[in-house]
Amino acid sequence: MTHDPSDQDDTPRENAEHESEEEQQNEQNVSKKNEQEQIAQAHSPEKHAESSEKEEKSIGPRRLLALSLGALGVSYGDIGTSPLYALRECFKGSSHLAPTDVNIIGILSLIFWALILVVSTKYMMFVTRANNNGEGGMLALVALLNPWRRDAGRYSGLLLKLGVFGSALLYGSFMLTPAISVSSAVEGLNVATSIFKPYVIPITIAILIGLFAIQSRGTETVGKFFGPVMILWFVTLATLGIYGIVHEPGVLAAINPEHAVAFFVRNHWTGFVVLGAVFLVVTGGEAMYADMGHFGRRPIQIAWFGLVLPALLLNYYGQGAMLIHGQGASANQPFYELAPGWALYPLVVLATAATVIASQAVISGAFSLTRQAVQLGQLPPMRLFQTSSEEYGQIYVPTLNWLLMLATIGLVLGFRTSTNLAWAYGVGISFAMTITTCLAFFIMRERWKWPLWIALPLTLGFLAVDLPFFGANMLKIPHGGWFPVATAILVYTLMSTWWRGRQLLRERLVEDEPLPLDEFMHELATDDIVRVKGTAIFLTGSDAGTPPMLLHHLEHNQVLHEHVLLLTVQTEDVPRIPAADRLEIDDLGQGVYRVFARYGFMQNPNVPVAVRLCEQFGLDFDTDKATYYIGRATIIPTDEVPGMMLWREKLFAFMSRNAIQPTSYYRVPPDRVIEFGLRVEL
């Protein structure tokens, strides 16, 4: 692939390289010998994955424990705050299910098996195996299938569209998760007194504004407290659950799946409708998979099976026990009514802290997904700021941050309560989980080479769980579930338009680039072209022809620099490319060099650093005084040339005009840039 790139390694976060200033210095100090040896090696994803597994297995017990605890604060905030509202919505939501003893036991059985089948089995045991050098998430999964390759199968186009649409679906959850989780936490104040009822929404909005306002400062310092707070949160969940189960131990019988079957037999259509609320207990599964690259597969699994899963099950069963036992508990706020009166206010504070952490993790996930989309060419380049020199996952995207804040506040004001927000929540994620299952099938067949008689039954088994959840969530669309669907359609339209527009733009530019590079080099060797001192760096595409900018430069200036670099920035379908593997250089003669700077889709390209690395290969020139030549295309939408629909061409032109300039995206010093303008009709 040759898109606008970025990167990441399949190793845990602490073992990954970081594109910080310190790393940039390290890149310059890499020896020529080591670079040439590593560049000569194969760069297949399988080789990187094998290396990653070895590195992860080599982690010591103490480090593994530290990573597992760290995962609690980043990967499990979303699913960890579901007890605030999930069981409540099973009885208070659209199903109007009566909280009778048999219904409570049936719901608890459904919750137990949802967590076991969806999260523990599907994601933990199988989907997390489908990681791109350790990196999870929808786009990483698509990159692993590599539908961009020329020899891709007949389903490659469909797989790309599925992956992009699945990623677009997640943007709706990025907006809904902070709204529903923070609202649910603050609403706990109403359990103790009605005094706070008029202030729940203002308090919620104030917390959300504060959360989004601090994003530009990064989460490096605050993040150190995420793990301990979430440990306290999960221990509190387990303790409250045990407290409730002690009053009614009979709820443990809900582990028997017969109670789940009996629930459907007894409630028929209502039983199907309530699945939309039961699904809320597993909504964080996709976020956990997307965050896997921060820590690695083993720490994620240890945290889940060692603390998160037991704490969640105990708390859900404790809530159910208190509902059955009575003790003044009701289905309005079963989580808070599980706590003793004296612990209510401290619990509200702890729950608010946990939901803020969950929201922070979701926002960071949105930034990470956006960077992947930009680097894979699915979104236009935009300003991305690295907020930590230690953690590559900590980035800040200003435009997206403020859009998310406005959307989240709008959701709180529009839906008013977390119960109303629950109507909208889950639709996009259930669809995304179904897409993940479909993509995983192709991973089993194409990457793992599993026989059809294993891959197909396993996929059908997962779909047998995913599709009922998806169908039940579709019933929410008229009542608020339309929001994540509309958001997904909008984001998908932007992504697909940008992708198709870039394809058409490359095709139009190729039409105006008839001179093969070898012919140009022959003319350069035979013609009497004036050469001047200095270095010219032309940022070009990967096409083999002579860059139009170079021809225009010669036509207008009649001279050529002593040293010429034709530099192409490439994005590979692996998360990170080590600095030593960054460059591929071809000496074309006459002082002209073809340079490929390779990055992974989780890395931010830095052209000046890549150029300085050329010195390690014996290229003797002053890179600090080099002149960069960049082409700037002005898009002219027209229906006279075959391409996209006119409105999409206008949309692409608008996105192109508002995209970050190449000088900023590639970190090129603007005072050493010469731009060539090109008018291109689509």
C-alpha positions as CSV (number, residue, x, y, z in Angstrom):
1,M,0.0,0.0,0.0
2,T,1.1,3.5,-0.6
3,H,-1.1,5.7,1.5
4,D,-0.4,8.6,3.9
5,P,0.9,6.4,6.7
6,S,1.5,5.7,10.4
7,D,2.5,2.8,12.7
8,Q,2.7,0.3,15.5
9,D,4.3,-2.9,16.6
10,D,2.7,-6.1,17.5
11,T,4.5,-6.0,20.8
12,P,3.1,-4.7,24.0
13,R,3.1,-0.9,24.5
14,E,6.3,-0.8,26.5
15,N,8.2,-2.6,23.9
16,A,7.1,-0.5,21.0
17,E,9.2,2.2,19.3
18,H,7.9,5.7,19.7
19,E,8.1,8.5,17.2
20,S,9.3,11.0,19.8
21,E,12.2,13.5,19.5
22,E,14.3,11.0,21.5
23,E,13.6,8.3,18.9
24,Q,14.3,10.6,16.1
25,Q,17.8,11.1,17.5
26,N,18.1,7.3,17.8
27,E,17.1,6.8,14.2
28,Q,20.0,9.0,13.1
29,N,22.4,7.0,15.1
30,V,21.5,3.6,13.6
31,S,24.6,2.2,12.0
32,K,24.7,1.7,8.2
33,K,25.6,-1.9,8.5
34,N,22.6,-2.8,10.8
35,E,20.2,-0.8,8.6
36,Q,21.3,-2.6,5.4
37,E,21.1,-6.0,7.1
38,Q,17.6,-5.4,8.5
39,I,16.3,-3.9,5.3
40,A,17.5,-6.9,3.4
41,Q,15.3,-9.1,5.6
42,A,11.8,-10.1,4.6
43,H,9.1,-7.8,6.0
44,S,6.1,-10.1,5.9
45,P,3.4,-9.7,8.6
46,E,3.9,-13.3,9.6
47,K,7.6,-12.6,10.4
48,H,6.7,-9.6,12.5
49,A,3.9,-11.5,14.3
50,E,6.2,-14.4,15.1
51,S,8.7,-12.0,16.5
52,S,6.0,-10.3,18.5
53,E,4.8,-13.5,20.1
54,K,8.3,-14.4,21.1
55,E,8.8,-11.0,22.7
56,E,5.4,-11.2,24.5
57,K,6.2,-14.7,25.9
58,S,9.6,-13.4,27.1
59,I,8.0,-10.9,29.4
60,G,8.7,-11.6,33.0
61,P,5.9,-12.3,35.6
62,R,6.2,-8.9,37.3
63,R,6.1,-7.1,34.0
64,L,3.1,-9.2,32.8
65,L,1.3,-8.3,36.0
66,A,2.0,-4.6,35.5
67,L,0.7,-4.7,32.0
68,S,-2.4,-6.6,33.1
69,L,-3.1,-4.0,35.8
70,G,-2.5,-1.2,33.3
71,A,-5.0,-2.8,30.9
72,L,-7.7,-2.4,33.5
73,G,-7.5,1.4,33.2
74,V,-7.5,1.5,29.4
75,S,-9.2,-1.6,27.9
76,Y,-11.9,-2.4,30.4
77,G,-13.4,1.0,31.4
78,D,-16.3,0.6,29.0
79,I,-17.4,-2.9,29.8
80,G,-16.5,-2.3,33.5
81,T,-19.1,0.4,33.9
82,S,-21.9,-1.5,32.3
83,P,-23.3,-2.7,35.7
84,L,-24.4,0.9,36.3
85,Y,-27.3,0.5,33.8
86,A,-27.3,-2.9,32.0
87,L,-29.5,-5.0,34.5
88,R,-31.7,-1.9,35.1
89,E,-32.5,-1.6,31.4
90,C,-33.6,-5.2,31.2
91,F,-36.6,-4.3,33.3
92,K,-37.0,-0.6,32.7
93,G,-36.4,-0.5,29.0
94,S,-38.6,-1.1,26.0
95,S,-39.5,-4.7,27.0
96,H,-41.5,-3.6,30.1
97,L,-40.4,-6.9,31.7
98,A,-41.8,-7.6,35.2
99,P,-39.0,-8.1,37.7
100,T,-40.4,-11.4,39.0
101,D,-38.1,-14.0,40.5
102,V,-38.1,-16.3,37.5
103,N,-37.5,-13.4,35.1
104,I,-34.6,-12.2,37.2
105,I,-33.0,-15.6,37.2
106,G,-33.6,-15.9,33.4
107,I,-31.9,-12.5,32.8
108,L,-28.9,-13.4,35.0
109,S,-28.5,-16.6,33.0
110,L,-28.5,-14.6,29.8
111,I,-26.0,-12.2,31.2
112,F,-23.7,-15.0,32.3
113,W,-23.7,-16.8,29.0
114,A,-23.4,-13.5,27.0
115,L,-20.2,-12.7,28.9
116,I,-18.9,-16.3,28.5
117,L,-19.8,-16.8,24.8
118,V,-19.2,-13.3,23.4
119,V,-16.3,-11.9,25.4
120,S,-14.6,-14.9,26.9
121,T,-14.9,-17.3,24.0
122,K,-15.3,-15.3,20.8
123,Y,-13.0,-12.4,21.6
124,M,-10.6,-13.7,24.2
125,M,-10.0,-17.1,22.7
126,F,-10.4,-16.5,19.0
127,V,-10.7,-12.9,17.8
128,T,-7.6,-11.7,19.8
129,R,-5.6,-14.2,17.8
130,A,-6.5,-12.2,14.7
131,N,-4.1,-9.4,15.6
132,N,-2.0,-7.5,13.1
133,N,1.4,-7.7,14.9
134,G,-0.4,-7.3,18.2
135,E,-2.7,-4.5,17.1
136,G,-6.4,-5.1,17.3
137,G,-9.4,-3.2,16.0
138,M,-11.5,-3.2,12.9
139,L,-9.0,-1.4,10.6
140,A,-6.1,-3.5,11.9
141,L,-8.2,-6.6,11.0
142,V,-8.8,-5.3,7.5
143,A,-5.1,-4.5,7.1
144,L,-4.3,-8.1,8.2
145,L,-6.5,-9.3,5.3
146,N,-4.8,-6.7,3.0
147,P,-7.6,-6.3,0.5
148,W,-5.4,-3.6,-1.3
149,R,-3.0,-6.1,-2.7
150,R,-3.1,-6.7,-6.4
151,D,-3.7,-10.5,-6.1
152,A,-6.5,-10.1,-3.5
153,G,-9.4,-12.4,-4.0
154,R,-12.8,-11.6,-5.4
155,Y,-14.1,-10.7,-2.0
156,S,-11.5,-8.1,-1.3
157,G,-13.7,-5.1,-2.2
158,L,-16.5,-6.4,0.1
159,L,-14.0,-7.0,2.9
160,L,-12.7,-3.4,2.6
161,K,-16.2,-2.0,2.6
162,L,-17.2,-4.1,5.6
163,G,-14.2,-3.1,7.6
164,V,-14.6,0.6,6.8
165,F,-18.3,0.6,7.6
166,G,-17.6,-1.4,10.8
167,S,-15.1,1.3,11.8
168,A,-17.6,4.0,11.0
169,L,-20.1,2.3,13.3
170,L,-17.8,2.7,16.2
171,Y,-17.8,6.5,16.0
172,G,-21.4,6.5,17.2
173,S,-20.4,4.6,20.3
174,F,-17.5,7.0,20.8
175,M,-20.2,9.7,21.3
176,L,-22.7,7.6,23.2
177,T,-20.4,5.9,25.7
178,P,-19.3,9.1,27.6
179,A,-22.9,10.3,27.6
180,I,-24.5,7.1,29.0
181,S,-21.8,6.2,31.4
182,V,-21.3,9.6,33.1
183,S,-25.1,10.1,33.2
184,S,-25.6,6.8,34.9
185,A,-23.0,7.6,37.5
186,V,-24.4,11.0,38.3
187,E,-28.0,9.7,38.5
188,G,-27.0,7.7,41.5
189,L,-27.4,10.9,43.5
190,N,-31.2,10.6,43.0
191,V,-31.2,7.4,45.0
192,A,-30.3,9.2,48.2
193,T,-32.3,12.4,47.7
194,S,-34.3,14.2,45.1
195,I,-32.5,17.5,45.8
196,F,-30.0,16.8,43.0
197,K,-32.5,15.8,40.4
198,P,-32.6,19.2,38.6
199,Y,-28.8,19.3,38.6
200,V,-28.0,15.8,37.1
201,I,-27.8,17.1,33.5
202,P,-25.7,20.2,34.3
203,I,-23.3,18.1,36.5
204,T,-23.0,15.6,33.7
205,I,-22.3,18.3,31.1
206,A,-19.8,20.0,33.4
207,I,-17.9,16.7,33.8
208,L,-17.9,16.0,30.1
209,I,-16.7,19.5,29.2
210,G,-13.9,19.1,31.7
211,L,-13.0,15.7,30.3
212,F,-12.7,17.0,26.7
213,A,-11.0,20.2,27.8
214,I,-8.0,18.3,29.2
215,Q,-7.4,16.2,26.2
216,S,-4.9,18.6,24.7
217,R,-2.7,18.1,27.7
218,G,-2.6,14.4,27.2
219,T,-3.3,11.6,29.7
220,E,0.3,10.6,30.5
221,T,0.1,11.8,34.1
222,V,-3.6,11.1,34.7
223,G,-3.2,7.7,33.1
224,K,-1.0,6.6,36.0
225,F,-4.0,6.7,38.3
226,F,-6.3,4.9,35.9
227,G,-5.2,1.4,36.8
228,P,-5.4,1.8,40.6
229,V,-8.8,3.5,40.4
230,M,-10.2,0.7,38.2
231,I,-8.7,-2.0,40.5
232,L,-10.7,-0.3,43.3
233,W,-13.7,-0.1,41.1
234,F,-13.7,-3.8,40.2
235,V,-13.0,-4.9,43.8
236,T,-15.9,-2.7,44.8
237,L,-18.1,-4.4,42.2
238,A,-17.2,-7.8,43.5
239,T,-17.6,-6.8,47.1
240,L,-21.1,-5.4,46.5
241,G,-22.0,-8.4,44.5
242,I,-21.0,-10.8,47.3
243,Y,-22.9,-8.7,49.7
244,G,-26.0,-9.2,47.6
245,I,-25.5,-12.9,46.9
246,V,-25.2,-13.6,50.6
247,H,-28.8,-12.4,51.1
248,E,-30.1,-14.7,48.3
249,P,-27.6,-17.5,47.3
250,G,-30.2,-19.1,45.1
251,V,-29.3,-16.7,42.3
252,L,-26.2,-18.8,41.6
253,A,-28.5,-21.3,40.0
254,A,-28.8,-18.9,37.0
255,I,-25.5,-20.3,35.8
256,N,-27.5,-23.2,34.4
257,P,-28.4,-22.3,30.7
258,E,-31.8,-24.0,31.1
259,H,-33.0,-20.9,32.9
260,A,-32.0,-18.8,29.8
261,V,-33.9,-21.2,27.5
262,A,-36.9,-21.2,29.9
263,F,-36.9,-17.4,29.8
264,F,-37.4,-17.3,26.1
265,V,-40.1,-20.1,26.2
266,R,-41.9,-18.2,28.8
267,N,-41.7,-14.6,27.4
268,H,-41.6,-15.3,23.6
269,W,-41.4,-11.9,21.8
270,T,-40.7,-10.0,25.0
271,G,-37.7,-12.3,25.6
272,F,-36.3,-11.4,22.2
273,V,-36.8,-7.7,22.8
274,V,-35.0,-7.8,26.1
275,L,-31.9,-9.1,24.3
276,G,-31.2,-5.5,23.3
277,A,-30.8,-4.6,27.0
278,V,-28.8,-7.8,27.8
279,F,-26.4,-6.8,25.0
280,L,-25.3,-3.8,27.1
281,V,-23.2,-6.1,29.3
282,V,-20.9,-7.0,26.4
283,T,-20.7,-3.6,24.5
284,G,-17.1,-3.1,25.7
285,G,-15.9,-6.2,24.0
286,E,-15.0,-4.5,20.7
287,A,-13.3,-1.6,22.5
288,M,-11.2,-4.2,24.4
289,Y,-10.1,-5.8,21.2
290,A,-9.2,-2.4,19.7
291,D,-7.1,-1.5,22.7
292,M,-5.2,-4.8,22.7
293,G,-2.2,-3.4,20.9
294,H,-1.5,-1.1,23.9
295,F,-0.6,-4.1,26.2
296,G,-0.6,-7.4,24.3
297,R,-2.9,-10.3,24.2
298,R,-1.7,-12.1,27.3
299,P,-2.1,-9.1,29.7
300,I,-5.6,-8.5,28.3
301,Q,-6.6,-12.1,28.9
302,I,-5.1,-12.2,32.4
303,A,-6.9,-9.0,33.4
304,W,-10.2,-10.3,32.0
305,F,-10.2,-13.8,33.6
306,G,-8.4,-12.8,36.7
307,L,-10.5,-9.8,37.8
308,V,-12.9,-8.2,35.4
309,L,-15.1,-11.2,34.5
310,P,-15.4,-12.4,38.2
311,A,-16.2,-8.9,39.4
312,L,-18.8,-8.3,36.7
313,L,-20.6,-11.6,37.3
314,L,-20.6,-11.2,41.0
315,N,-22.0,-7.7,40.7
316,Y,-24.8,-8.7,38.3
317,Y,-25.7,-11.7,40.4
318,G,-25.6,-9.5,43.5
319,Q,-28.0,-7.0,41.9
320,G,-30.3,-9.8,41.0
321,A,-30.2,-11.2,44.5
322,M,-31.2,-7.9,46.1
323,L,-34.1,-7.6,43.6
324,I,-35.3,-11.0,44.6
325,H,-34.7,-10.6,48.3
326,G,-36.4,-7.2,48.4
327,Q,-34.8,-5.1,51.1
328,G,-36.4,-2.0,49.6
329,A,-34.5,-2.6,46.3
330,S,-36.2,-1.8,43.0
331,A,-35.5,-2.1,39.3
332,N,-35.0,1.6,39.0
333,Q,-31.4,1.7,40.3
334,P,-30.4,-1.8,41.3
335,F,-26.7,-1.0,41.3
336,Y,-26.8,1.8,43.8
337,E,-29.5,0.1,45.9
338,L,-27.1,-2.8,46.3
339,A,-24.9,-0.6,48.5
340,P,-25.5,0.2,52.2
341,G,-26.9,3.7,52.8
342,W,-23.6,5.0,54.3
343,A,-21.7,4.0,51.1
344,L,-23.9,5.7,48.6
345,Y,-22.1,9.0,48.2
346,P,-18.6,7.5,48.1
347,L,-20.0,5.0,45.5
348,V,-21.3,7.8,43.3
349,V,-17.9,9.5,43.5
350,L,-16.1,6.2,42.6
351,A,-18.6,5.4,39.8
352,T,-18.1,8.9,38.4
353,A,-14.3,8.4,38.4
354,A,-14.7,5.0,36.7
355,T,-17.0,6.4,34.0
356,V,-14.6,9.3,33.4
357,I,-11.8,6.8,32.9
358,A,-14.1,4.7,30.6
359,S,-14.9,7.8,28.6
360,Q,-11.2,8.7,28.4
361,A,-10.4,5.3,27.1
362,V,-13.1,5.6,24.5
363,I,-11.9,9.1,23.4
364,S,-8.4,7.8,23.1
365,G,-9.7,4.9,21.0
366,A,-11.4,7.4,18.7
367,F,-8.1,9.3,18.3
368,S,-6.3,6.0,17.6
369,L,-8.9,4.8,15.1
370,T,-8.8,8.2,13.3
371,R,-5.0,8.0,13.0
372,Q,-5.3,4.5,11.5
373,A,-7.9,5.7,9.0
374,V,-5.7,8.7,8.0
375,Q,-2.7,6.5,7.6
376,L,-4.6,3.9,5.6
377,G,-5.9,6.6,3.3
378,Q,-9.5,6.4,4.5
379,L,-9.6,9.9,5.8
380,P,-7.9,13.1,4.8
381,P,-4.7,14.1,6.7
382,M,-5.4,16.1,9.8
383,R,-3.5,17.5,12.7
384,L,-2.4,14.8,15.1
385,F,-0.4,15.7,18.2
386,Q,1.6,13.2,20.2
387,T,0.9,14.0,23.9
388,S,3.5,11.7,25.4
389,S,7.0,10.8,24.5
390,E,6.5,7.5,26.3
391,E,3.2,6.1,25.0
392,Y,2.6,6.0,21.2
393,G,-1.2,5.5,21.9
394,Q,-1.5,8.9,23.5
395,I,-2.4,11.3,20.8
396,Y,-4.6,14.3,20.4
397,V,-6.8,15.1,17.4
398,P,-8.2,18.6,18.0
399,T,-10.9,18.6,15.4
400,L,-12.3,15.3,16.4
401,N,-12.1,16.1,20.1
402,W,-14.3,19.1,19.8
403,L,-16.8,17.4,17.5
404,L,-17.1,14.5,20.0
405,M,-17.6,17.0,22.8
406,L,-20.4,18.8,21.0
407,A,-22.1,15.5,19.9
408,T,-21.8,14.1,23.4
409,I,-23.3,17.2,25.1
410,G,-26.0,17.2,22.4
411,L,-26.9,13.6,23.3
412,V,-27.2,14.4,27.0
413,L,-29.4,17.3,26.3
414,G,-31.5,15.5,23.7
415,F,-32.0,12.2,25.5
416,R,-32.1,13.6,29.0
417,T,-31.6,10.3,30.9
418,S,-29.3,7.3,30.7
419,T,-32.4,5.1,30.2
420,N,-33.3,7.1,27.0
421,L,-29.6,6.9,25.9
422,A,-29.8,3.1,26.3
423,W,-32.3,3.1,23.5
424,A,-29.6,4.4,21.2
425,Y,-26.7,2.5,22.7
426,G,-25.7,-0.9,21.4
427,V,-27.1,-0.7,17.8
428,G,-23.8,0.2,16.2
429,I,-21.7,-2.0,18.4
430,S,-23.9,-5.1,17.7
431,F,-23.5,-4.5,14.0
432,A,-19.7,-4.0,14.4
433,M,-19.4,-7.3,16.4
434,T,-21.2,-9.1,13.6
435,I,-18.9,-7.7,11.0
436,T,-15.9,-8.7,13.2
437,T,-17.1,-12.3,13.1
438,C,-17.4,-12.2,9.3
439,L,-13.9,-10.8,8.9
440,A,-12.6,-13.3,11.4
441,F,-13.9,-16.1,9.1
442,F,-11.7,-14.8,6.2
443,I,-8.8,-14.6,8.7
444,M,-9.3,-18.2,9.6
445,R,-9.3,-19.3,6.0
446,E,-6.7,-17.0,4.3
447,R,-4.2,-16.3,7.1
448,W,-4.5,-19.3,9.4
449,K,-5.3,-21.7,6.6
450,W,-8.0,-23.5,8.7
451,P,-10.1,-26.0,6.8
452,L,-13.6,-25.0,6.0
453,W,-15.0,-27.8,8.2
454,I,-13.5,-26.0,11.2
455,A,-13.8,-22.3,10.2
456,L,-17.5,-22.4,9.0
457,P,-19.1,-24.1,12.0
458,L,-17.1,-21.9,14.4
459,T,-18.2,-18.8,12.5
460,L,-21.9,-20.0,12.4
461,G,-21.7,-20.6,16.1
462,F,-20.6,-17.0,16.8
463,L,-23.2,-15.6,14.4
464,A,-25.9,-17.7,16.2
465,V,-25.1,-15.4,19.2
466,D,-24.3,-12.2,17.3
467,L,-27.4,-12.1,15.0
468,P,-30.1,-12.3,17.7
469,F,-28.3,-9.5,19.6
470,F,-28.1,-7.5,16.4
471,G,-31.8,-8.1,15.5
472,A,-32.9,-7.1,19.0
473,N,-30.9,-3.9,18.8
474,M,-32.4,-3.1,15.4
475,L,-35.7,-2.6,17.3
476,K,-34.2,0.4,19.0
477,I,-33.7,2.3,15.7
478,P,-37.1,4.2,15.8
479,H,-36.4,5.2,19.4
480,G,-32.9,6.6,19.2
481,G,-31.0,3.8,17.7
482,W,-31.0,5.8,14.4
483,F,-28.3,8.0,15.8
484,P,-25.3,5.6,15.6
485,V,-26.6,4.3,12.2
486,A,-26.8,7.9,10.8
487,T,-23.4,8.6,12.2
488,A,-22.0,5.5,10.6
489,I,-23.5,6.3,7.2
490,L,-22.1,9.9,7.4
491,V,-18.6,8.7,8.4
492,Y,-18.6,5.9,5.8
493,T,-19.6,8.4,3.1
494,L,-16.7,10.6,4.1
495,M,-14.3,7.6,4.2
496,S,-15.4,6.0,0.9
497,T,-15.5,9.4,-0.9
498,W,-11.9,10.2,0.2
499,W,-10.7,6.8,-0.7
500,R,-12.3,6.8,-4.2
501,G,-11.3,10.4,-4.8
502,R,-7.7,9.7,-4.1
503,Q,-7.8,6.8,-6.6
504,L,-9.3,9.0,-9.3
505,L,-6.8,11.7,-8.5
506,R,-3.9,9.2,-9.0
507,E,-5.4,8.0,-12.2
508,R,-5.7,11.6,-13.6
509,L,-2.1,12.4,-12.6
510,V,-0.8,9.2,-14.2
511,E,-2.5,10.3,-17.4
512,D,-0.4,13.5,-17.4
513,E,2.8,11.5,-16.6
514,P,3.8,9.7,-19.9
515,L,7.6,9.8,-19.5
516,P,9.0,6.6,-17.9
517,L,11.7,7.3,-15.3
518,D,14.4,5.3,-17.2
519,E,13.8,7.5,-20.3
520,F,14.2,10.6,-18.2
521,M,17.4,9.3,-16.7
522,H,18.7,8.6,-20.2
523,E,17.9,12.2,-21.3
524,L,19.5,13.5,-18.1
525,A,22.7,11.7,-19.0
526,T,22.8,12.8,-22.6
527,D,21.3,16.3,-22.6
528,D,23.3,19.3,-21.5
529,I,21.2,20.2,-18.4
530,V,22.7,22.7,-16.0
531,R,23.3,21.3,-12.5
532,V,23.5,23.6,-9.5
533,K,24.7,23.0,-6.0
534,G,22.2,21.8,-3.4
535,T,19.7,19.0,-2.9
536,A,16.2,18.8,-4.2
537,I,13.7,16.4,-2.6
538,F,10.5,15.7,-4.6
539,L,7.7,14.1,-2.6
540,T,6.1,11.7,-5.1
541,G,3.7,8.8,-5.4
542,S,4.9,5.3,-5.9
543,D,4.3,5.2,-9.7
544,A,7.3,4.4,-11.8
545,G,7.0,7.3,-14.1
546,T,8.9,10.6,-13.8
547,P,7.2,12.9,-11.3
548,P,5.3,15.8,-13.0
549,M,6.8,18.2,-10.5
550,L,10.3,17.3,-11.6
551,L,9.4,17.9,-15.3
552,H,7.7,21.2,-14.5
553,H,10.7,22.2,-12.5
554,L,13.1,21.6,-15.4
555,E,10.7,23.2,-17.9
556,H,10.4,26.5,-15.9
557,N,13.8,26.7,-14.3
558,Q,16.1,25.0,-16.8
559,V,18.4,23.7,-14.1
560,L,18.6,20.7,-11.8
561,H,20.1,20.4,-8.4
562,E,23.3,18.4,-7.9
563,H,21.5,15.9,-5.7
564,V,17.9,14.8,-6.4
565,L,15.8,12.6,-4.1
566,L,12.5,11.2,-5.4
567,L,10.9,10.4,-2.1
568,T,7.8,8.2,-1.6
569,V,6.2,7.7,1.8
570,Q,4.6,4.3,2.0
571,T,2.2,2.9,4.5
572,E,2.5,-0.9,5.1
573,D,-0.2,-3.1,6.3
574,V,1.6,-3.7,9.6
575,P,1.2,-1.4,12.6
576,R,4.9,-0.3,13.0
577,I,8.0,-0.4,10.9
578,P,11.3,-0.3,13.0
579,A,13.5,2.7,12.3
580,A,16.2,0.4,10.9
581,D,13.8,-0.9,8.3
582,R,12.6,2.5,7.3
583,L,14.4,3.2,4.0
584,E,14.9,1.6,0.7
585,I,17.2,3.5,-1.6
586,D,17.9,3.0,-5.3
587,D,20.8,4.9,-6.9
588,L,19.6,5.8,-10.4
589,G,22.9,7.6,-11.3
590,Q,23.5,11.2,-12.2
591,G,23.0,12.1,-8.5
592,V,19.4,11.0,-8.6
593,Y,18.1,8.6,-5.9
594,R,14.7,6.8,-5.6
595,V,13.9,6.6,-1.9
596,F,11.0,4.8,-0.2
597,A,10.3,5.7,3.4
598,R,8.2,2.9,4.9
599,Y,5.9,3.4,7.9
600,G,3.3,1.3,9.6
601,F,-0.3,2.4,9.8
602,M,0.1,3.4,13.4
603,Q,3.0,5.7,12.8
604,N,3.2,9.4,11.9
605,P,5.6,10.0,9.1
606,N,8.5,12.5,9.6
607,V,10.2,13.2,6.3
608,P,13.2,15.3,7.5
609,V,14.2,12.5,9.9
610,A,13.8,10.0,7.1
611,V,16.0,12.1,4.8
612,R,18.7,12.4,7.5
613,L,18.8,8.7,7.7
614,C,19.9,8.7,4.0
615,E,23.3,9.8,5.2
616,Q,23.8,6.4,6.8
617,F,23.7,4.9,3.3
618,G,26.5,7.1,2.0
619,L,24.4,9.9,0.5
620,D,26.7,12.9,1.1
621,F,24.7,16.1,1.1
622,D,23.5,18.7,3.5
623,T,20.0,17.7,4.4
624,D,19.4,20.8,6.5
625,K,19.6,23.0,3.4
626,A,17.6,20.8,1.1
627,T,14.7,22.1,-0.9
628,Y,11.4,20.2,-0.8
629,Y,9.1,20.2,-3.9
630,I,5.5,19.3,-3.2
631,G,2.6,19.1,-5.7
632,R,-0.7,20.7,-4.8
633,A,-3.7,19.6,-6.8
634,T,-6.8,21.8,-7.1
635,I,-9.8,19.5,-7.6
636,I,-12.3,20.6,-10.2
637,P,-15.5,18.6,-9.9
638,T,-17.2,17.9,-13.2
639,D,-19.7,15.5,-14.6
640,E,-17.9,15.5,-18.0
641,V,-15.2,13.1,-16.9
642,P,-16.2,9.6,-15.7
643,G,-15.6,9.3,-12.0
644,M,-17.8,9.7,-8.9
645,M,-21.2,11.4,-8.7
646,L,-20.9,15.2,-8.9
647,W,-22.0,15.7,-5.2
648,R,-19.3,13.2,-4.1
649,E,-16.7,15.0,-6.3
650,K,-17.7,18.3,-4.6
651,L,-17.4,16.6,-1.2
652,F,-13.9,15.3,-2.1
653,A,-12.8,18.7,-3.3
654,F,-14.1,20.2,0.0
655,M,-12.2,17.6,2.1
656,S,-9.1,18.1,0.0
657,R,-9.2,21.9,0.5
658,N,-9.6,21.5,4.3
659,A,-7.1,18.7,4.8
660,I,-3.8,19.5,6.6
661,Q,-1.1,20.6,4.2
662,P,1.7,18.2,3.3
663,T,4.2,20.4,4.9
664,S,2.6,20.0,8.3
665,Y,1.6,16.3,7.8
666,Y,5.1,15.2,6.8
667,R,6.7,17.7,9.2
668,V,8.6,19.5,6.5
669,P,10.0,22.9,7.3
670,P,7.6,25.3,5.5
671,D,10.5,27.8,4.7
672,R,12.2,25.2,2.5
673,V,9.2,24.1,0.5
674,I,8.3,25.0,-3.2
675,E,4.8,24.0,-4.2
676,F,3.7,23.2,-7.8
677,G,0.0,23.8,-8.4
678,L,-2.0,21.4,-10.5
679,R,-5.6,21.6,-11.7
680,V,-7.2,18.2,-11.9
681,E,-10.7,17.5,-13.3
682,L,-12.4,14.5,-11.7
